Amino acid sequence: MGGQERRRDIDRIKKNKKDMSTVKDDLRYAESHEWVKLEGDIATVGISDYAQHALGDIVYVDMPEVGDEVEAGEVFGAVESVKAASDLLSPVSGTVEAVNEILEDAPESINADAYENWIMKVKVSDPAELEALLDAAAYAKLCENE
């Protein structure tokens, strides 16, 4: 295969990968690919569809304990796939109110639906932190440029 043909194939694969990713308008996103949905003072946190596609088949999710304190921008867990392990960075600060216990036995659920299969719920200590996160349009642009 010639270099030009290979380049076209690589570009096509990258484009298809991006096309497969869903970005939801009602969420906020961290540049590290976590999403947040705020309802009252509770933030539901997970990884984006783009992130789960990039990771591949997820085999383990390391989650915090209920009652743990998390800080925006700090590691709160990790996601491991057959290809790589990736730290999870909390997009908000607060107290962990719940973790998605389904992921303990079925971490691959994130691959099935990254937005339905959240990782943790946090009682947010500073709702203003969400203003620093990306909206759907800005996050989609970030993903296009990766």
C-alpha positions as CSV (number, residue, x, y, z in Angstrom):
1,M,0.0,0.0,0.0
2,G,1.4,3.4,-0.9
3,G,2.0,6.1,1.6
4,Q,-0.8,8.3,0.2
5,E,-3.4,5.4,0.3
6,R,-2.3,4.6,3.9
7,R,-2.7,8.3,4.9
8,R,-6.2,8.3,3.5
9,D,-7.1,5.1,5.3
10,I,-5.8,6.5,8.6
11,D,-7.7,9.8,8.1
12,R,-10.9,7.8,7.3
13,I,-10.5,5.7,10.5
14,K,-10.0,8.8,12.6
15,K,-13.0,10.5,11.0
16,N,-15.2,7.4,11.6
17,K,-14.1,7.2,15.2
18,K,-15.1,10.8,15.8
19,D,-18.4,10.4,13.9
20,M,-19.2,7.4,16.2
21,S,-18.9,9.6,19.4
22,T,-21.9,11.2,20.9
23,V,-21.8,14.6,22.7
24,K,-24.9,15.4,24.7
25,D,-26.0,19.0,24.9
26,D,-27.3,18.9,28.5
27,L,-23.9,18.0,30.0
28,R,-20.7,19.8,30.8
29,Y,-17.3,18.3,30.0
30,A,-13.8,18.4,31.4
31,E,-10.9,18.5,28.9
32,S,-9.8,15.2,30.4
33,H,-13.1,13.7,29.0
34,E,-15.3,13.3,32.1
35,W,-18.9,14.6,31.8
36,V,-21.1,16.1,34.5
37,K,-24.8,16.5,34.9
38,L,-25.9,18.8,37.8
39,E,-29.3,18.2,39.4
40,G,-29.7,20.5,42.4
41,D,-26.4,20.1,44.3
42,I,-25.7,16.6,43.1
43,A,-23.4,16.1,40.1
44,T,-23.4,12.8,38.3
45,V,-20.0,12.1,36.7
46,G,-18.9,9.7,34.1
47,I,-16.6,9.4,31.1
48,S,-17.6,10.6,27.6
49,D,-18.5,8.5,24.7
50,Y,-15.3,9.8,23.0
51,A,-13.2,8.6,25.9
52,Q,-14.7,5.1,26.0
53,H,-14.2,4.7,22.2
54,A,-10.5,5.8,22.7
55,L,-10.0,3.4,25.5
56,G,-11.6,0.4,23.8
57,D,-13.0,-2.6,25.8
58,I,-13.2,-1.5,29.5
59,V,-12.3,-4.2,31.9
60,Y,-12.1,-2.4,35.3
61,V,-13.2,0.8,36.9
62,D,-11.5,2.0,40.1
63,M,-14.0,4.2,42.0
64,P,-13.9,6.2,45.2
65,E,-15.8,5.2,48.3
66,V,-19.0,6.8,49.4
67,G,-18.1,9.6,51.8
68,D,-14.7,10.4,50.1
69,E,-13.9,14.0,49.4
70,V,-13.0,14.8,45.7
71,E,-11.3,17.9,44.4
72,A,-11.8,19.4,40.9
73,G,-8.9,18.5,38.7
74,E,-7.6,15.7,41.1
75,V,-7.6,12.0,40.5
76,F,-10.6,10.1,41.9
77,G,-10.2,6.7,40.2
78,A,-9.1,5.0,37.0
79,V,-10.5,3.2,34.0
80,E,-8.6,0.2,32.6
81,S,-9.2,-1.2,29.2
82,V,-7.5,-3.9,27.2
83,K,-5.4,-1.2,25.6
84,A,-4.6,1.2,28.4
85,A,-5.3,2.6,31.9
86,S,-6.4,6.1,32.4
87,D,-6.8,8.2,35.5
88,L,-10.1,9.8,36.2
89,L,-10.1,13.5,37.2
90,S,-12.9,14.9,39.1
91,P,-14.6,17.8,37.3
92,V,-16.1,19.1,40.6
93,S,-15.2,19.3,44.3
94,G,-17.4,17.7,47.0
95,T,-18.4,14.6,48.8
96,V,-19.1,11.3,47.0
97,E,-22.7,10.4,47.6
98,A,-22.9,7.2,45.5
99,V,-20.9,5.1,43.1
100,N,-22.3,3.0,40.3
101,E,-22.0,-0.5,41.8
102,I,-23.0,-2.1,38.5
103,L,-19.5,-1.2,37.2
104,E,-17.9,-3.5,39.8
105,D,-19.2,-6.6,38.0
106,A,-19.8,-5.1,34.5
107,P,-17.3,-2.3,33.8
108,E,-17.9,-2.9,30.0
109,S,-21.3,-1.3,30.6
110,I,-19.6,2.0,29.9
111,N,-18.8,0.8,26.4
112,A,-22.4,0.1,25.8
113,D,-23.6,3.6,26.9
114,A,-21.1,6.0,28.5
115,Y,-23.8,8.4,29.5
116,E,-26.2,6.0,31.1
117,N,-23.4,4.3,33.0
118,W,-22.2,7.0,35.3
119,I,-19.3,6.4,37.7
120,M,-20.0,8.6,40.8
121,K,-22.5,11.1,42.2
122,V,-21.0,14.0,44.2
123,K,-22.6,16.5,46.5
124,V,-21.0,19.6,45.0
125,S,-19.4,22.1,47.3
126,D,-18.9,24.9,44.8
127,P,-21.4,24.9,41.8
128,A,-19.4,27.7,40.2
129,E,-16.7,25.2,39.3
130,L,-19.1,23.9,36.5
131,E,-18.7,27.3,34.7
132,A,-15.0,26.3,34.0
133,L,-16.1,23.2,32.2
134,L,-16.8,22.9,28.5
135,D,-20.3,23.0,27.0
136,A,-21.2,20.4,24.3
137,A,-20.0,22.6,21.3
138,A,-16.6,23.3,22.9
139,Y,-16.2,19.7,23.9
140,A,-17.0,18.5,20.4
141,K,-14.5,20.9,19.0
142,L,-11.8,19.6,21.4
143,C,-12.5,16.0,20.3
144,E,-12.3,17.0,16.6
145,N,-8.8,18.4,17.2
146,E,-7.5,15.3,19.0
